[in-house]
Amino acid sequence: MSMGTAVITGASSGIGAAFAARLAGRGHDLLLVARRADRLEALAAQLRAETGVGVETLAADLGTADDVARLEARLAAIPVTLLVNNAGVGGLGATSTVAADVQEALLRINVLALTRLSLAAVAQFRAAGRGSLINIASVMALMPSAGGGAYSGSKAYVLNFTRSLRLELAGSGIGIHVVLPGPVKTEFFSAQGMSDSIFPESSYVTADALADAVLVAAERGDEVIVPSLASERH
């Protein structure tokens, strides 16, 4: 049976790129989605050469309704068997002073786009009788944050939305999983003008270790996946 197409958002670097490499290695064709077309094309060329799978790219800003709609249409037109909703933004800073427009933009990507894409993928999974959804949340979903109220709130939404979908689809054969990473070695903090030193070096996992741990846990059927430093050692 064909592995089908895996769709990964936020795929141009970090966690998304790590999932792309792992899934290509498993034989999935890929649709890679991110804003940076040049990075997407470079990654796609590398994965085609290394694995021989089909790799498409879609440059899109998931903070805009038009680009989300374009991706929804693509999901409806291809044999998607896996969606990794990885795209997200932080908008970190004192919640009472971060501009409302910044926090609204965060919610459009972290909440609205993730919701619409999850529903589009689940519709395909139901029609095909198989498929898996992996939504990337954060350990911040479990706690308030004086420096990231909208971010932690958005990830709490992802956690509860995904778990609710799983309850609804129990027994369907469709895998629904939510991931709560802690600090990961990516561009997440530097993209917001912050240093990785916000956390001790010893607390970070690599994007590759996270992707490996998540795929193993998803195959096992885990609902809430919390990759830890133990993932780095195995």
Residue frames as a rotation matrix with the C-alpha (Angstrom) as fourth column:
MET 1
0.576 0.818 0.000 0.00
0.818 -0.576 0.000 0.00
0.000 0.000 -1.000 0.00
SER 2
-0.020 -0.555 0.831 1.22
0.446 -0.749 -0.489 3.48
0.895 0.361 0.263 -0.86
MET 3
-0.543 -0.257 -0.800 2.36
0.837 -0.234 -0.494 5.56
-0.061 -0.938 0.342 2.08
GLY 4
0.577 0.787 0.219 0.41
0.807 -0.591 -0.001 8.48
0.128 0.177 -0.976 0.61
THR 5
-0.051 -0.537 0.842 1.35
0.354 -0.798 -0.488 12.12
0.934 0.273 0.231 0.97
ALA 6
0.076 -0.025 -0.997 2.50
0.983 -0.166 0.079 13.72
-0.167 -0.986 0.012 4.20
VAL 7
0.373 0.117 0.921 1.78
0.372 -0.928 -0.032 17.44
0.850 0.354 -0.389 4.49
ILE 8
-0.006 -0.479 -0.878 3.99
0.996 -0.085 0.039 19.47
-0.093 -0.874 0.478 6.82
THR 9
0.776 0.234 0.586 3.46
0.303 -0.953 -0.022 23.13
0.553 0.195 -0.810 7.66
GLY 10
0.779 -0.588 0.218 6.32
-0.593 -0.578 0.561 25.28
-0.204 -0.566 -0.799 8.87
ALA 11
0.907 -0.279 0.315 8.52
0.313 0.948 -0.062 22.90
-0.282 0.155 0.947 6.91
SER 12
0.793 -0.581 0.181 11.38
-0.079 -0.393 -0.916 25.15
0.603 0.712 -0.358 5.83
SER 13
-0.308 -0.920 0.241 13.49
-0.453 -0.081 -0.888 24.69
0.836 -0.383 -0.392 8.97
GLY 14
-0.532 0.009 0.847 13.63
-0.846 -0.041 -0.531 23.27
0.030 -0.999 0.029 12.49
ILE 15
-0.421 0.435 0.796 10.97
-0.302 0.760 -0.575 20.79
-0.856 -0.482 -0.188 13.57
GLY 16
0.626 0.742 -0.241 9.16
-0.453 0.095 -0.887 20.87
-0.635 0.664 0.395 10.23
ALA 17
0.273 -0.620 -0.736 12.31
-0.902 0.102 -0.420 20.11
0.336 0.778 -0.531 8.24
ALA 18
-0.712 -0.521 0.471 13.15
-0.673 0.699 -0.244 17.27
-0.202 -0.490 -0.848 10.63
PHE 19
0.044 0.804 0.594 9.72
-0.218 0.588 -0.779 15.70
-0.975 -0.095 0.202 10.11
ALA 20
0.690 0.210 -0.692 10.14
-0.692 -0.087 -0.717 16.11
-0.211 0.974 0.085 6.34
ALA 21
-0.254 -0.882 -0.398 13.45
-0.917 0.350 -0.189 14.21
0.306 0.317 -0.898 6.36
ARG 22
-0.715 -0.006 0.700 12.10
-0.426 0.797 -0.428 11.41
-0.555 -0.604 -0.572 8.54
LEU 23
0.259 0.929 0.263 8.89
-0.234 0.324 -0.916 10.96
-0.937 0.176 0.302 6.56
ALA 24
0.508 -0.193 -0.840 10.67
-0.860 -0.049 -0.509 11.04
0.057 0.980 -0.191 3.21
GLY 25
-0.584 -0.812 0.012 12.98
-0.804 0.576 -0.147 8.35
0.112 -0.095 -0.989 4.54
ARG 26
-0.518 0.493 0.699 9.91
-0.181 0.735 -0.653 6.24
-0.836 -0.465 -0.292 5.34
GLY 27
-0.809 0.113 0.578 8.65
0.558 0.456 0.693 6.54
-0.185 0.883 -0.432 1.77
HIS 28
0.250 0.905 -0.343 6.03
0.650 -0.420 -0.634 9.27
-0.718 -0.065 -0.693 2.05
ASP 29
-0.219 -0.136 0.966 5.61
0.767 -0.636 0.084 11.71
0.604 0.759 0.243 -0.78
LEU 30
-0.398 -0.065 -0.915 5.60
0.798 -0.517 -0.310 15.21
-0.453 -0.854 0.258 0.66
LEU 31
0.338 0.350 0.874 3.87
0.571 -0.814 0.105 18.55
0.749 0.463 -0.475 0.39
LEU 32
-0.349 -0.599 -0.721 6.03
0.935 -0.279 -0.222 21.08
-0.068 -0.751 0.657 2.23
VAL 33
0.491 0.644 0.587 4.45
0.606 -0.736 0.301 24.36
0.626 0.208 -0.751 3.29
ALA 34
-0.006 -0.430 -0.903 6.11
0.856 -0.469 0.218 27.52
-0.517 -0.771 0.371 4.64
ARG 35
0.792 0.306 -0.528 6.53
0.094 -0.916 -0.390 31.19
-0.603 0.260 -0.754 3.83
ARG 36
0.127 -0.873 -0.471 10.13
-0.646 -0.433 0.629 30.97
-0.753 0.225 -0.619 2.57
ALA 37
0.924 0.347 -0.162 10.00
-0.332 0.513 -0.791 29.56
-0.191 0.785 0.589 -0.95
ASP 38
0.291 -0.885 -0.364 13.79
-0.752 0.023 -0.658 29.48
0.591 0.466 -0.659 -1.38
ARG 39
-0.515 -0.470 0.717 14.29
-0.834 0.468 -0.293 27.33
-0.197 -0.749 -0.633 1.71
LEU 40
0.377 0.737 0.561 11.43
-0.476 0.674 -0.566 25.05
-0.795 -0.054 0.605 0.76
GLU 41
0.877 -0.034 -0.479 12.86
-0.452 0.278 -0.848 24.45
0.162 0.960 0.229 -2.72
ALA 42
-0.137 -0.990 -0.029 16.34
-0.859 0.133 -0.495 23.75
0.493 -0.043 -0.869 -1.34
LEU 43
-0.413 0.049 0.910 14.95
-0.692 0.633 -0.348 21.21
-0.593 -0.773 -0.227 1.14
ALA 44
0.660 0.740 0.132 12.74
-0.438 0.521 -0.733 19.63
-0.611 0.426 0.667 -1.52
ALA 45
0.576 -0.525 -0.626 15.67
-0.659 0.155 -0.736 19.20
0.484 0.837 -0.256 -3.91
GLN 46
-0.470 -0.795 0.384 17.76
-0.864 0.326 -0.383 17.62
0.179 -0.512 -0.840 -1.16
LEU 47
-0.192 0.465 0.864 15.03
-0.556 0.674 -0.486 15.15
-0.809 -0.573 0.129 -0.16
ARG 48
0.830 0.450 -0.330 14.27
-0.510 0.372 -0.776 14.18
-0.226 0.812 0.538 -3.76
ALA 49
0.226 -0.844 -0.486 17.96
-0.743 0.173 -0.647 13.44
0.631 0.507 -0.588 -4.34
GLU 50
-0.619 -0.556 0.555 18.40
-0.784 0.394 -0.479 11.51
0.048 -0.732 -0.680 -1.09
THR 51
-0.512 0.499 0.699 15.19
-0.286 0.668 -0.687 9.47
-0.810 -0.552 -0.199 -1.06
GLY 52
-0.990 0.110 0.088 13.60
0.119 0.319 0.940 9.53
0.075 0.941 -0.329 -4.51
VAL 53
-0.269 0.951 -0.151 10.17
0.834 0.152 -0.531 10.45
-0.482 -0.269 -0.834 -3.15
GLY 54
-0.101 0.340 0.935 7.94
0.713 -0.631 0.307 13.06
0.694 0.697 -0.179 -4.73
VAL 55
-0.348 -0.061 -0.936 8.21
0.811 -0.520 -0.268 16.43
-0.470 -0.852 0.230 -3.02
GLU 56
0.131 0.446 0.885 5.97
0.700 -0.673 0.236 19.40
0.702 0.589 -0.401 -3.77
THR 57
-0.750 -0.330 -0.573 6.24
0.642 -0.572 -0.511 22.81
-0.159 -0.751 0.641 -2.16
LEU 58
0.279 0.813 0.511 3.70
0.747 -0.518 0.417 25.50
0.604 0.265 -0.752 -1.44
ALA 59
-0.847 -0.531 -0.018 4.89
0.452 -0.703 -0.549 28.93
0.279 -0.473 0.836 -0.34
ALA 60
0.136 0.970 0.200 2.13
0.425 -0.239 0.873 30.25
0.895 -0.034 -0.445 1.90
ASP 61
-0.864 -0.236 0.445 1.55
-0.260 -0.548 -0.795 32.61
0.431 -0.803 0.412 4.80
LEU 62
-0.447 0.719 -0.532 -0.92
0.651 0.670 0.357 30.79
0.613 -0.187 -0.768 7.05
GLY 63
-0.664 0.236 -0.710 -1.75
0.469 -0.608 -0.641 34.07
-0.582 -0.758 0.293 8.75
THR 64
-0.694 0.433 -0.575 -3.78
-0.663 -0.696 0.277 35.01
-0.281 0.573 0.770 5.67
ALA 65
0.106 0.857 0.504 -7.18
-0.383 0.503 -0.775 33.55
-0.918 -0.111 0.381 4.85
ASP 66
0.645 0.149 -0.749 -6.39
-0.762 0.060 -0.645 33.28
-0.051 0.987 0.152 1.12
ASP 67
-0.304 -0.854 -0.422 -3.28
-0.818 0.461 -0.343 31.16
0.488 0.241 -0.839 1.68
VAL 68
-0.644 0.191 0.740 -5.05
-0.455 0.682 -0.573 28.92
-0.614 -0.706 -0.352 4.17
ALA 69
0.462 0.886 -0.020 -7.80
-0.486 0.235 -0.842 28.41
-0.741 0.399 0.540 1.60
ARG 70
0.317 -0.438 -0.841 -5.21
-0.889 0.171 -0.424 27.51
0.329 0.883 -0.335 -1.06
LEU 71
-0.756 -0.648 0.090 -3.78
-0.631 0.687 -0.360 24.85
0.172 -0.329 -0.929 1.22
GLU 72
-0.245 0.764 0.596 -7.23
-0.428 0.467 -0.774 23.52
-0.870 -0.445 0.212 2.12
ALA 73
0.649 0.497 -0.577 -7.89
-0.710 0.123 -0.693 23.09
-0.273 0.859 0.432 -1.60
ARG 74
-0.158 -0.791 -0.591 -4.62
-0.833 0.429 -0.350 21.18
0.530 0.437 -0.727 -2.02
LEU 75
-0.767 -0.095 0.634 -5.49
-0.529 0.654 -0.541 18.90
-0.363 -0.751 -0.552 0.88
ALA 76
0.207 0.947 0.247 -8.78
-0.462 0.317 -0.828 18.10
-0.863 0.057 0.503 -0.84
ALA 77
0.711 0.096 -0.696 -7.02
-0.702 0.048 -0.711 17.25
-0.035 0.994 0.101 -4.11
ILE 78
-0.192 -0.870 -0.455 -4.19
-0.736 0.434 -0.520 14.90
0.649 0.235 -0.723 -3.03
PRO 79
0.490 0.366 -0.791 -4.04
0.110 0.875 0.472 11.50
0.865 -0.319 0.388 -1.28
VAL 80
-0.209 -0.594 0.777 -3.00
-0.697 -0.466 -0.544 12.97
0.685 -0.656 -0.317 2.07
THR 81
0.373 0.283 -0.884 -2.46
0.309 0.860 0.406 10.36
0.875 -0.425 0.233 4.77
LEU 82
0.075 -0.390 -0.918 -0.62
0.994 -0.042 0.099 12.49
-0.077 -0.920 0.385 7.34
LEU 83
0.481 0.014 0.876 -0.74
0.200 -0.975 -0.095 16.15
0.853 0.221 -0.472 8.34
VAL 84
-0.146 -0.550 -0.822 1.82
0.989 -0.065 -0.132 17.67
0.019 -0.833 0.553 10.69
ASN 85
0.709 0.414 0.571 0.48
0.371 -0.907 0.197 21.06
0.600 0.073 -0.797 11.80
ASN 86
0.095 -0.818 -0.567 3.80
0.995 0.068 0.069 22.54
-0.018 -0.571 0.821 12.86
ALA 87
-0.358 -0.254 0.898 3.55
0.456 -0.887 -0.069 26.17
0.814 0.385 0.434 11.72
GLY 88
0.607 0.558 -0.565 3.31
0.775 -0.256 0.578 28.56
0.178 -0.789 -0.588 14.63
VAL 89
-0.089 -0.603 0.792 4.52
0.149 -0.795 -0.588 31.86
0.985 0.065 0.160 16.02
GLY 90
-0.413 -0.243 -0.878 5.41
0.841 0.268 -0.469 33.03
0.349 -0.932 0.094 19.52
GLY 91
0.222 0.484 0.846 4.52
0.169 -0.874 0.456 36.70
0.960 0.042 -0.276 19.89
LEU 92
0.188 -0.182 -0.965 6.43
0.936 0.332 0.120 36.64
0.298 -0.926 0.233 23.17
GLY 93
-0.754 -0.364 0.547 6.66
0.148 -0.905 -0.399 39.60
0.640 -0.220 0.736 25.49
ALA 94
-0.886 0.442 -0.138 4.53
0.073 -0.160 -0.984 41.12
-0.457 -0.883 0.109 28.25
THR 95
-0.482 0.746 0.460 0.99
0.876 0.429 0.222 40.27
-0.032 0.510 -0.860 27.21
SER 96
0.394 0.714 -0.579 -0.37
0.712 -0.635 -0.298 43.65
-0.581 -0.295 -0.759 28.28
THR 97
0.188 -0.398 -0.898 2.08
-0.296 -0.895 0.335 45.54
-0.937 0.203 -0.286 26.06
VAL 98
-0.790 -0.379 0.481 2.51
0.314 0.424 0.850 43.35
-0.526 0.823 -0.216 22.97
ALA 99
-0.736 0.490 -0.467 0.50
-0.652 -0.699 0.294 44.99
-0.182 0.521 0.834 20.20
ALA 100
0.050 0.869 0.492 -3.00
-0.420 0.465 -0.779 43.63
-0.906 -0.167 0.388 19.71
ASP 101
0.626 0.159 -0.763 -2.30
-0.779 0.106 -0.617 43.17
-0.017 0.982 0.190 15.99
VAL 102
-0.445 -0.852 -0.276 0.68
-0.804 0.516 -0.295 40.94
0.394 0.091 -0.915 16.82
GLN 103
-0.727 0.202 0.657 -1.43
-0.375 0.685 -0.625 38.80
-0.576 -0.700 -0.422 19.12
GLU 104
0.429 0.896 -0.114 -4.23
-0.548 0.157 -0.821 38.59
-0.718 0.415 0.559 16.55
ALA 105
0.271 -0.417 -0.868 -1.72
-0.898 0.216 -0.384 37.44
0.347 0.883 -0.316 13.91
LEU 106
-0.789 -0.550 0.274 -0.51
-0.615 0.701 -0.361 34.75
0.006 -0.454 -0.891 16.32
LEU 107
-0.295 0.759 0.580 -4.06
-0.320 0.494 -0.809 33.48
-0.900 -0.424 0.097 16.81
ARG 108
0.523 0.480 -0.704 -4.68
-0.804 0.004 -0.594 33.37
-0.282 0.877 0.388 13.06
ILE 109
-0.095 -0.656 -0.749 -1.75
-0.761 0.533 -0.370 30.97
0.642 0.535 -0.549 12.61
ASN 110
-0.890 -0.412 0.195 -1.68
-0.429 0.614 -0.662 29.02
0.153 -0.673 -0.723 15.88
VAL 111
-0.552 0.760 0.342 -5.45
-0.113 0.339 -0.934 28.59
-0.826 -0.554 -0.101 16.20
LEU 112
0.344 0.834 -0.430 -7.47
-0.575 -0.175 -0.799 29.43
-0.742 0.523 0.419 13.07
ALA 113
0.055 -0.378 -0.924 -5.16
-0.960 0.236 -0.153 27.97
0.276 0.895 -0.349 10.42
LEU 114
-0.896 -0.423 0.132 -4.47
-0.443 0.843 -0.305 24.86
0.018 -0.332 -0.943 12.50
THR 115
-0.333 0.854 0.399 -8.20
-0.219 0.342 -0.914 24.32
-0.917 -0.392 0.073 13.02
ARG 116
0.492 0.571 -0.657 -9.13
-0.742 -0.120 -0.660 24.70
-0.456 0.812 0.365 9.37
LEU 117
-0.168 -0.641 -0.749 -6.28
-0.895 0.418 -0.157 22.49
0.414 0.644 -0.643 8.17
SER 118
-0.861 -0.075 0.503 -7.04
-0.364 0.783 -0.505 19.82
-0.356 -0.618 -0.701 10.77
LEU 119
0.040 0.977 0.210 -10.66
-0.293 0.213 -0.932 19.69
-0.955 -0.024 0.295 9.64
ALA 120
0.436 0.058 -0.898 -9.66
-0.897 -0.052 -0.439 19.55
-0.072 0.997 0.030 5.96
ALA 121
-0.588 -0.736 -0.336 -7.29
-0.738 0.658 -0.149 16.67
0.331 0.161 -0.930 6.63
VAL 122
-0.709 0.372 0.599 -9.78
-0.254 0.658 -0.709 14.76
-0.658 -0.655 -0.372 8.78
ALA 123
0.385 0.863 -0.327 -12.35
-0.643 -0.003 -0.766 14.99
-0.662 0.505 0.554 5.97
GLN 124
0.146 -0.436 -0.888 -9.83
-0.893 0.328 -0.308 13.31
0.426 0.838 -0.341 3.66
PHE 125
-0.837 -0.500 0.225 -8.95
-0.545 0.716 -0.437 10.69
0.057 -0.488 -0.871 6.27
ARG 126
-0.248 0.834 0.494 -12.61
-0.413 0.370 -0.832 9.80
-0.876 -0.410 0.253 6.76
ALA 127
0.570 0.484 -0.664 -13.14
-0.783 0.075 -0.618 9.40
-0.249 0.872 0.422 3.03
ALA 128
-0.001 -0.699 -0.715 -10.05
-0.755 0.470 -0.458 7.18
0.656 0.539 -0.528 2.70
GLY 129
0.878 0.391 -0.277 -10.58
-0.108 0.725 0.680 5.24
0.467 -0.566 0.679 5.93
ARG 130
0.399 -0.792 -0.462 -7.07
0.917 0.351 0.189 6.02
0.012 -0.499 0.866 7.17
GLY 131
0.256 -0.416 0.873 -4.78
0.226 -0.852 -0.472 8.87
0.940 0.318 -0.124 8.13
SER 132
0.125 -0.295 -0.947 -2.99
0.992 0.039 0.119 10.58
0.002 -0.955 0.298 10.98
LEU 133
0.608 0.079 0.790 -3.04
0.121 -0.993 0.006 14.13
0.785 0.092 -0.613 12.33
ILE 134
0.011 -0.658 -0.753 -0.14
0.995 0.079 -0.054 15.43
0.095 -0.749 0.656 14.42
ASN 135
0.698 0.261 0.666 -0.68
0.226 -0.964 0.141 18.88
0.679 0.052 -0.732 15.93
ILE 136
-0.326 -0.897 -0.300 2.30
0.731 -0.038 -0.681 20.59
0.599 -0.441 0.668 17.53
ALA 137
0.837 0.525 0.155 1.36
0.262 -0.632 0.729 22.41
0.480 -0.570 -0.667 20.74
SER 138
-0.198 -0.902 0.383 3.79
-0.227 -0.338 -0.913 23.16
0.953 -0.268 -0.138 23.59
VAL 139
-0.408 0.006 -0.913 4.32
0.826 0.430 -0.366 22.42
0.390 -0.903 -0.180 27.27
MET 140
-0.998 0.058 0.019 3.21
-0.061 -0.935 -0.350 26.05
-0.002 -0.350 0.937 27.65
ALA 141
-0.315 0.938 -0.142 -0.32
-0.200 0.081 0.976 24.73
0.928 0.336 0.162 27.03
LEU 142
0.103 0.323 -0.941 -0.25
0.701 0.647 0.299 23.54
0.705 -0.691 -0.160 30.63
MET 143
-0.146 -0.279 -0.949 0.63
0.925 -0.380 -0.031 26.81
-0.352 -0.882 0.313 32.34
PRO 144
0.925 0.379 -0.015 0.03
0.359 -0.888 -0.286 30.56
-0.122 0.260 -0.958 32.29
SER 145
-0.077 -0.982 0.174 2.85
0.997 -0.074 0.020 32.80
-0.007 0.175 0.985 31.14
ALA 146
0.409 0.177 -0.895 3.46
0.398 -0.917 0.001 36.43
-0.821 -0.357 -0.445 32.08
GLY 147
-0.340 -0.633 -0.695 5.56
-0.421 -0.559 0.715 36.76
-0.841 0.536 -0.077 28.90
GLY 148
-0.947 -0.012 -0.321 3.40
-0.304 0.356 0.884 34.80
0.104 0.935 -0.340 26.49
GLY 149
-0.475 0.830 0.291 -0.29
-0.345 0.129 -0.930 34.88
-0.809 -0.542 0.225 27.33
ALA 150
0.390 0.636 -0.666 -1.55
-0.864 0.001 -0.504 34.60
-0.320 0.772 0.549 23.75
TYR 151
-0.302 -0.591 -0.748 1.02
-0.778 0.607 -0.165 31.92
0.551 0.532 -0.643 22.95
SER 152
-0.976 -0.075 0.206 0.26
-0.191 0.753 -0.629 29.72
-0.108 -0.653 -0.750 25.95
GLY 153
-0.185 0.981 0.053 -3.46
-0.470 -0.041 -0.881 30.27
-0.863 -0.188 0.469 25.41
SER 154
0.248 0.245 -0.937 -3.20
-0.968 0.099 -0.230 29.28
0.036 0.964 0.262 21.76
LYS 155
-0.609 -0.555 -0.567 -1.35
-0.538 0.814 -0.220 26.10
0.583 0.171 -0.794 22.66
ALA 156
-0.773 0.473 0.422 -3.93
-0.227 0.416 -0.881 25.24
-0.592 -0.777 -0.215 25.33
TYR 157
0.249 0.859 -0.446 -6.49
-0.791 -0.085 -0.605 25.50
-0.558 0.504 0.659 22.53
VAL 158
-0.076 -0.350 -0.934 -4.44
-0.863 0.492 -0.114 23.17
0.499 0.797 -0.339 20.33
LEU 159
-0.944 -0.306 0.125 -4.22
-0.322 0.766 -0.556 20.64
0.074 -0.565 -0.822 23.16
ASN 160
-0.514 0.803 0.302 -7.94
-0.161 0.256 -0.953 20.57
-0.843 -0.538 -0.003 23.91
PHE 161
0.258 0.557 -0.790 -9.09
-0.898 -0.163 -0.409 20.87
-0.356 0.815 0.458 20.31
THR 162
-0.344 -0.479 -0.808 -6.92
-0.773 0.633 -0.046 17.91
0.533 0.608 -0.588 19.28
ARG 163
-0.980 0.002 0.197 -7.94
-0.130 0.749 -0.649 15.75
-0.149 -0.662 -0.735 22.22
SER 164
-0.160 0.987 -0.020 -11.59
-0.457 -0.092 -0.885 16.51
-0.875 -0.133 0.465 21.48
LEU 165
0.161 0.135 -0.978 -11.15
-0.980 0.139 -0.142 15.46
0.116 0.981 0.154 17.86
ARG 166
-0.775 -0.527 -0.349 -9.60
-0.478 0.850 -0.222 12.22
0.413 -0.005 -0.911 19.08
LEU 167
-0.705 0.596 0.385 -12.64
-0.169 0.385 -0.907 11.52
-0.689 -0.705 -0.171 21.28
GLU 168
0.206 0.851 -0.484 -14.97
-0.727 -0.198 -0.658 12.09
-0.655 0.487 0.578 18.34
LEU 169
0.302 -0.171 -0.938 -12.97
-0.876 0.339 -0.344 9.82
0.377 0.925 -0.047 16.03
ALA 170
-0.409 -0.436 0.802 -12.35
-0.769 0.638 -0.046 6.99
-0.491 -0.635 -0.596 18.50
GLY 171
-0.028 0.352 0.935 -12.64
0.079 0.934 -0.349 3.63
-0.996 0.064 -0.054 16.76
SER 172
0.812 0.396 -0.428 -12.37
-0.327 -0.298 -0.897 5.13
-0.483 0.869 -0.113 13.29
GLY 173
0.555 -0.702 0.445 -8.81
0.791 0.612 -0.021 3.98
-0.258 0.364 0.895 12.65
ILE 174
0.524 -0.357 0.773 -7.71
0.251 -0.803 -0.541 7.62
0.814 0.478 -0.331 12.26
GLY 175
-0.017 -0.639 -0.769 -4.76
0.988 0.109 -0.112 8.65
0.155 -0.762 0.629 14.43
ILE 176
0.626 0.215 0.750 -5.07
0.119 -0.976 0.181 11.96
0.771 -0.024 -0.636 16.26
HIS 177
0.229 -0.685 -0.691 -2.06
0.964 0.256 0.066 13.13
0.132 -0.682 0.719 18.28
VAL 178
0.881 -0.031 0.471 -0.92
-0.062 -0.997 0.050 16.32
0.468 -0.073 -0.881 20.02
VAL 179
0.157 -0.940 -0.302 2.70
0.807 0.299 -0.510 17.09
0.569 -0.164 0.806 20.85
LEU 180
0.991 0.115 0.070 3.85
0.045 -0.772 0.635 19.18
0.127 -0.626 -0.770 23.82
PRO 181
0.230 -0.973 -0.016 7.53
0.667 0.170 -0.725 20.00
0.708 0.156 0.688 23.25
GLY 182
0.618 -0.270 -0.738 9.68
0.497 -0.593 0.633 21.83
-0.609 -0.758 -0.232 25.73
PRO 183
0.416 -0.520 -0.746 12.66
-0.590 -0.779 0.214 23.87
-0.692 0.351 -0.631 24.46
VAL 184
0.664 -0.191 0.723 13.89
0.592 0.725 -0.352 22.71
-0.457 0.662 0.595 21.04
LYS 185
-0.317 -0.867 -0.385 17.03
0.230 -0.463 0.856 23.79
-0.920 0.183 0.346 19.18
THR 186
0.149 0.400 0.904 15.41
0.988 -0.029 -0.150 25.76
-0.034 0.916 -0.400 16.36
GLU 187
-0.734 -0.365 0.573 15.11
0.467 -0.883 0.037 29.37
0.492 0.295 0.819 15.18
PHE 188
0.211 0.962 -0.171 12.05
0.828 -0.083 0.555 29.93
0.520 -0.258 -0.814 17.39
PHE 189
0.477 -0.029 -0.878 13.68
0.717 -0.565 0.408 32.28
-0.508 -0.824 -0.249 19.89
SER 190
-0.588 -0.788 -0.185 16.13
0.514 -0.540 0.666 34.00
-0.625 0.296 0.722 17.54
ALA 191
-0.497 0.476 0.726 13.27
0.734 -0.216 0.644 34.84
0.464 0.852 -0.242 15.15
GLN 192
0.643 0.766 0.005 11.80
0.609 -0.515 0.604 36.93
0.465 -0.385 -0.797 17.96
GLY 193
0.277 -0.633 0.723 15.05
-0.267 -0.773 -0.575 38.65
0.923 -0.034 -0.383 18.83
MET 194
0.750 0.022 0.661 15.62
-0.658 0.135 0.741 36.46
-0.073 -0.991 0.116 21.88
SER 195
-0.301 -0.930 -0.212 18.56
-0.891 0.353 -0.285 34.30
0.340 0.103 -0.935 22.89
ASP 196
0.240 0.313 -0.919 18.44
-0.095 0.950 0.299 30.54
0.966 0.015 0.257 23.41
SER 197
-0.758 -0.618 -0.209 20.02
0.164 0.130 -0.978 31.25
0.632 -0.775 0.003 26.79
ILE 198
-0.149 0.799 0.582 16.50
-0.839 -0.414 0.353 31.90
0.524 -0.436 0.732 28.09
PHE 199
0.932 0.339 0.132 16.70
-0.359 0.800 0.480 28.19
0.057 -0.495 0.867 29.03
PRO 200
0.158 -0.906 0.394 19.75
-0.572 0.241 0.784 26.22
-0.805 -0.349 -0.480 30.20
GLU 201
-0.272 -0.365 -0.890 21.57
-0.956 0.211 0.206 24.53
0.113 0.907 -0.406 27.32
SER 202
-0.970 -0.201 0.135 20.98
-0.225 0.952 -0.205 21.16
-0.087 -0.229 -0.969 28.97
SER 203
-0.334 0.924 0.187 17.20
-0.126 0.152 -0.980 21.55
-0.934 -0.351 0.066 28.69
TYR 204
0.067 0.361 -0.930 17.07
-0.923 -0.331 -0.195 21.58
-0.378 0.872 0.311 24.87
VAL 205
0.118 -0.056 0.991 16.34
0.330 0.944 0.014 18.66
-0.937 0.326 0.129 22.56
THR 206
-0.856 -0.408 -0.317 17.15
-0.179 -0.342 0.923 18.68
-0.485 0.847 0.219 18.87
ALA 207
-0.022 0.861 -0.508 14.48
-0.942 -0.189 -0.279 18.86
-0.336 0.472 0.815 16.20
ASP 208
-0.300 -0.151 -0.942 15.64
-0.642 0.762 0.083 15.47
0.705 0.630 -0.326 14.85
ALA 209
-0.980 -0.082 -0.180 15.28
0.076 0.682 -0.727 13.80
0.182 -0.726 -0.663 18.25
LEU 210
-0.536 0.844 -0.019 11.84
-0.477 -0.321 -0.818 15.32
-0.697 -0.430 0.575 18.67
ALA 211
0.021 0.553 -0.833 10.63
-0.995 0.096 0.038 14.12
0.101 0.828 0.552 15.26
ASP 212
-0.604 -0.305 -0.736 11.93
-0.308 0.942 -0.137 10.61
0.735 0.143 -0.663 15.93
ALA 213
-0.977 0.213 0.009 10.24
0.060 0.312 -0.948 10.45
-0.204 -0.926 -0.317 19.34
VAL 214
-0.330 0.911 -0.247 6.94
-0.716 -0.412 -0.563 11.78
-0.615 -0.009 0.789 18.02
LEU 215
-0.073 0.307 -0.949 6.73
-0.898 0.394 0.196 9.33
0.434 0.867 0.247 15.11
VAL 216
-0.814 -0.228 -0.534 7.44
0.002 0.919 -0.395 6.37
0.580 -0.323 -0.748 17.40
ALA 217
-0.865 0.501 -0.022 4.84
-0.016 -0.072 -0.997 7.55
-0.501 -0.863 0.070 19.90
ALA 218
-0.200 0.819 -0.538 2.25
-0.921 -0.344 -0.181 8.18
-0.333 0.459 0.823 17.17
GLU 219
-0.350 0.013 -0.937 2.76
-0.572 0.789 0.225 4.67
0.742 0.614 -0.269 15.78
ARG 220
-0.936 -0.041 -0.348 2.19
0.244 0.638 -0.731 3.38
0.252 -0.769 -0.587 19.31
GLY 221
-0.093 0.990 0.107 -1.09
0.659 -0.019 0.752 5.30
0.746 0.141 -0.651 19.40
ASP 222
-0.557 -0.158 -0.815 -0.19
0.794 -0.390 -0.467 7.83
-0.244 -0.907 0.343 22.09
GLU 223
0.506 0.824 0.255 -2.63
0.852 -0.523 0.000 10.71
0.133 0.218 -0.967 22.46
VAL 224
0.961 -0.253 0.110 -0.52
-0.270 -0.943 0.196 13.38
0.054 -0.218 -0.974 24.17
ILE 225
0.567 -0.823 -0.040 3.18
0.738 0.530 -0.418 13.17
0.365 0.207 0.908 23.29
VAL 226
0.948 -0.312 0.059 5.71
-0.298 -0.809 0.506 14.95
-0.110 -0.498 -0.860 25.49
PRO 227
0.565 -0.811 -0.152 9.22
0.389 0.425 -0.817 14.48
0.728 0.402 0.556 24.02
SER 228
0.959 -0.284 0.004 11.85
-0.113 -0.370 0.922 14.74
-0.261 -0.885 -0.387 26.73
LEU 229
0.232 -0.957 -0.174 15.61
-0.965 -0.248 0.080 14.75
-0.120 0.149 -0.982 26.98
ALA 230
-0.030 -0.195 0.980 15.38
-0.220 0.958 0.184 10.96
-0.975 -0.210 -0.071 27.10
SER 231
0.894 0.399 0.205 14.46
0.131 0.205 -0.970 11.20
-0.429 0.894 0.130 23.40
GLU 232
0.651 -0.705 -0.282 17.93
-0.751 -0.540 -0.381 12.63
0.116 0.459 -0.881 22.76
ARG 233
-0.190 -0.817 0.545 19.65
-0.885 0.383 0.266 9.63
-0.426 -0.432 -0.795 24.26
HIS 234
-0.086 0.243 0.966 17.85
0.059 0.969 -0.238 6.89
-0.995 0.036 -0.098 22.31
